Amino acid sequence: MSNLSQNSPEQAILKGQKILYLITQTKWGGAQKYVLELAEHFAKDNEVHIAYGEGKNPNQTFLASCENLKIKTIPIPYLFRQINLSRDYLAVTEILKIYNQESYNLVHLNSSKVGLLGTLAAKIYAINPLNLKLRIVYTAHGFVFNESLSKFKKTMYKWSEKISTGLQHLVIAVSEADRQSAIDNQITSPTKIFTVHNGIDPAGYNFYEINEARRKLGLADDKRYFGTIASFYKTKGYEFLVEAINILKEENSTLLKEYAWVFIGQGPELNNIKEQTKKYNLSDYIIFKKDDAAWKYLKAFDYFVLPSVKEGLPYTILEAGLARVPVIVSKVGGLPEIIAADKTGLLTTPANPLSLAEAMKKITSDNTLVQTLSDNNYQNIKNNFSLQKTITETEKLYLKLF
């Protein structure tokens, strides 16, 4: 975890409060990392608990981190990512029970699902005038209504966000793109939603060096590698990257002789991507791996690709920059707030395999560009995306509520 110093004496800090972080699932990802880092910091001067859903098979890395930090964890058995009205009703009652038993001063909700259910439970909790005032903060790690969905589903998710944010005291967007999206769609008032970029602490990262990383991943020494680290969800755009690799194959590109692609992650789309790989006879070029601490292997890659069609502000790009691995990313969500085209990385058109293929050809053909991108992005991440900045800005927002 991080080695951040305490806030400076002249800066106001949150002390003596009881805080609950709520998250839909413990499956490792950006939201889970975000929650743990905030919890670690605020546990220094406050009592902090973490409640989580999908508790039958919790992620052991997540729970071990909580245990190491001496943070109490509370499972919510009926809280699941998928919508199920009867189960969701039971999840609200479970969350309400936690609120009543623990008497928190502040609850910080993470993800759309728990954002709504946790807020509804808080509204019921507030009916009792004897209960302590409960301040509700919600972080949107990318709004669901920005995904490629049917008109009905988009409308449903927009109304869900409108209802929940209308009852919350404060909303945090991890990118300005998400904040503006919420305002444009009249999800919440511009005076209630604030942008706080995710940040990382360089002291918390000890990457494997290239030879060790490749050995641990079982990669060949005579190849070079493009890497992707992301959960296998539709929003991550893996299918378009496979299509792009197939374009290179059909062009008889020399990249297929020199390079392989490593996909690290887990999720519901994994089998579909494996089937797509077989369909195009790309199994010799695409390697599938899974590891909760996938960031450790970043130096195994010559280039990092994130072909997402929807994003908030992903940690993987911050981590790739810190590891000095040049990146190719989609121009979507908060990614252009990290990556400036041809300065700190390459930007591609979302859901466009040809754009991805052209970017991969471009980055492999210009060593000077590669060095410029990796050097610039390393400085960009260190200067502009620190965990200390994230913590400080979040604490200022918390203090507005007290």
N, C-alpha and C positions, 0 to 999 in steps of 0.2 A: 504494500500500500504506500501512500505518499509520505514524504518526510517534510511536509510544509511546516514552516515556523508559525508560531502564534501570531495573531493580529497585533499590529503595533499598538502601544499603550494609548495613543491619542484617538484611535479609531474605536467607535462604539461596537460592542460585541453582544451577541445574544447569550444570556446567562440564566441558569436556574429554571429553564422551561422543560416541559415534557413534550417530546416530539415523536410523531409516528410517521414513518415512510411506508407508503402502500404501493405495491407493485403487483401486476397481474400474474407474472410468472418469474421463476428463478432461472430459466434457461438463459445461459450467458449471452449477453449482448450489451449494446450501448446503454440502454436504460438501467440495466443491473449495475454496470460500472459506475454510472452517474450516482445512483442511490447509495452505493457503498462509499463512494468518496465524500459525498455530503454527510452521510451518517458518521463516518470516521471523524471528520472535522468537528461537527456540532456536538458529538459525544464528549468532547473535552470539557465543555462547560454546561452541558445539559444532559438530561436522561433521554436516550434515544432508543426506540424500538423499530423493528421492520416487520411488517405483515405482508404475506405473499400468498398468491393463489396457486392452483395446479399443484397442490401439495403432496399428491400420492408418490410422485417420483421427482422430488426436488433436486436441483442441481447441487451436487455436493461441494463443488468449488465455491459457490455462492454461500452456502451454509457454513463452510469452514472459515471463510473470510469473516463472517459475522461472529463466529465463535472466537476467532483470534482477536477481534476488536472488542470482545465482551459485550456485544449488542444482542439484546433479547430478540428472538424471532418468534413470530406468531403465524401458524398456518391458517389459511381460510379455505376449508375443504371444498366449498361450492363455487369458488371463484375460478372461472375458466375464460380463456381468450374468446372462444366461440360463443355466439349469442344463443341463449336458451332461457326463455322467460321464467319458467318455473325455477330453474337452478339459479338464475340471476336474482330472483326474489329472495331465495334462501341465502345467497351471498350478502345481500343488503342486511338481512337480519343478523348474520354473523359479524359483519363489520360494525353494526350498531351495538352489538353485545360487547365488542372490544372497546369501543368508545366509552360505553357506560362503565365498564370494569376498570379502565385505566385512567380516565379523566385527563386527556391530553390538552395542552394549550395550543398546539399547532399540528395539523396533519398535512403532509405533502404527498399528493397523489401523482402517480406516474403511469401513463398510457391512457388511451381513450376509454377503454372498458372500465377500469377501476376509477377513472376520473368521474364517470357518471355514477357508478354504484356507490363509491365512497362519498360523493357529494349528496346523493339522496339520503344515505344513512345519516350524514351530518345534519341535513335539514330536519329529519325526524328527531335527532338528538337535541336540537336547539328548541324544540317545542317545550321541553321541560325547563322552566325558568330557574330551577335549582342547579342545573348543570353549569359547569364552567364554560366560559366563552371559548368556542373552538374555531380557530382561524384555519381556513382552507386554502391551500396553495396547490396549483396544478401545473405540472410541466408537460407540454405537448412535445413529444419526441417525433414530430412529423404527424400532421393531421391525416386521418384515414380518408377523408373526403377528397383528398388530392390524388388518390390512387385511381387507376383505370377501373371504374365500376359502372354498373348500370345507373341510369338516372334515378331510379327508385332508391337504390342503396346510397347514392351520393346524398340525396335529400334526407334520407333517414339519419345518416351520420352527421350531417350539418345540424339537424334539429337536436340530435343527441348532444352535440358540442354546445349549441346555443343554450339548451336547458341547464347543462352542468356549469358552464362558465358564468351563466346568469346568477347562479347561487354561490359561486366561489368568490373569495376575497381578492385573489390575485392569480394571474396566469403568466407562466414563463414559456417563451418560445426559444428553442435552441438555435434558431436562425432568424434573420430578419425576413427572409422569404416566407417563413411560416407565419410570422407576426403579421406581415402585410396580407397574406392569404386570409387570415382570420378576420382582419379588418374589412377587406374587400368583400368577403362573404357574409359580413354583418354577424359574425359569430360572437363577438364581444366588443366592448368599448375600447378605443385606442388608449384610454387612460388606465385601463385595467391590465393590459397585456404588455410585457416587457421582454426584450431580447437579451438573453444571456448565453453567449456561445459556450459550448463545451470546451474544456481545456485539459491539458495533461501536465504532469510533473515529470520532467526529465530524470530526476533522481529516482523515480519509481520504475525505470526501465533498464533492463540488462539484457540486450538482445544477444542471441547466439551469433557468433561470427559465422561468416558464409560457409566455411567447410563443415563446421559442427552442425549448423542448421540443415544443410543438405544431407549430411550423414543421418541425422535424426529423422528426417523425412523420407529417407531411403531414395534420394534422388541421385541420378547419374552424374559423374564428374564431367562428362563430355558434352553436356547440354547446357543451354542457357534457359532462363525461366521467366515467364510472366506469372504473377501470383494474384489470387483473389481471396480475400478473407471476408466472408459475409454469410449470414444465415440463408438457408435455401427457402426464401419466400419469393413470390412473384415479383414483388417490388424491387428485388435486388437485380433483376435483369439478366440472370445467368443465361437464359435462353438466347438472348441477343449476342452474347459473347460466343456461345457455341456456334451460332449462325455466322459470326464474323470469322471464326477459325475455319469454318467450312468454306467460306468465300476464299480465304487464303489457299486452302487445299485445291479448290477448283481452278485457281489462277496458277497452280504449280509454283507458288511462292517459295523462295529459298528459306523463309522463316520456318517452314515445316521441317526442314532438315536440321536447323540449328536450335530450335526452341521447342519447349513443351510448356503446358499450362497447368498450374496447380490450383485446385479449388479446395479451400479449407472452410468447412462449415457443416452444419446439420440443419434439418428442417423439412417441412412437408413437401417441398418441390424437389428434393434430392433424387428420388427415384425417377421422376419425370426428366430431369436433366441427364441422368445416366442413360435413360432410354433414348433421348435425343442424340447423345454422344454415339451410341451404338448405331442408330439410324444413319448417321452420316459417316460411319466407319472412322471415328476420330479417337477410338480408345487408345491408340498408340501415342496420342498427343496430349490427352487430358488425364490428369492424375487427381483422384479424390482423396482427401484426408480430413480428419476431424480432431480438434484439440481446443479445449477451453482457453488455453493460453497461447493462441495462435500467433499473437503479436511477436512472440519470441523468435519466430522463424522468418521474420520479414527480410533479413539480410540474405536469405537463401534466394531471393528473387532479384532479377536484374531490373524488372519493372513491375509496378503494381497497377492493376486494372479494377475499377469499380464501375460496372455498367448499369447502375441503378436507374429505375424509372421514377422513383420517389425516395426522397431522403430528408432527414432533418439536418443534423450536422454530425456525420459519422466519425467516431474515434479512429477508425482504421486509417483514414487519410492523415489525421494528425500523427498517428504512430508511424506510418510510412514515411512521412516527412522527417520525423525525428530520426528514423533509421537511415536517412539519406537515400531512399529508394524513389526514383522518379515515378510520377503517377499519371495515369490516364483515367479521367472520370467523366461521368455524364454531366451536362449542364442542367442540373435539376436541383430543386430545394436549396439547401445551404451550401452545396458544394462550390458554386462560384464565389461564395464569401470566403472560402479558404484558397481556392485555386484561381489564379489569374492566368488567362490563356497565354501559352508560350512564354510565360515568365516563371510561374511556380509549378506548372504542370500543363497537360494537354486536356482540353475540354472537347467532348463529343456530343453529338445530338442524341437525346434519349431515344431508346427503342429503335436504334438505327445501326444494324450490323455493318453496313458499308462504312459508316463514319468510324466505327470501332476498328475495322480492318485497316482503314487508311491511317488512323492514329498509330496503330501498332507498327505499320511500315515506316511511318515518319520517325518515330522515336528510335527505332533500331538502325536508322540510316545516318544518324547525325550525332556523333559522340560529343561534339561541342555543346549541342542543345541539351543532351543528357546531363552533362556536368553543370550547366547553367540552371536547369530545372531543379536538380537535387540540392545544389548549394543554396539557391534562392528559397526553396520551400523549407529547408532546414532552418534558416534564419527567420522565415515567416512564422513558423510554428513556435519557435522559441520566443519570439518577440510579441506575438499577438494572441496566442492561444494557450496561456498558462492556466493550470488548475488554480493557482492562487487568485488570478483574476476572476475566474468562475465563482470561487468561494466568496470572495469579497463582495461581488455584485449580488450574489444570492443572499448574503447576510444583510446587506443594505435593504433588500426587498422584504425580508422577514421582519426587520426592525420597524418597517412602515406600519406593520399590523399590531404593534404593541404600544 
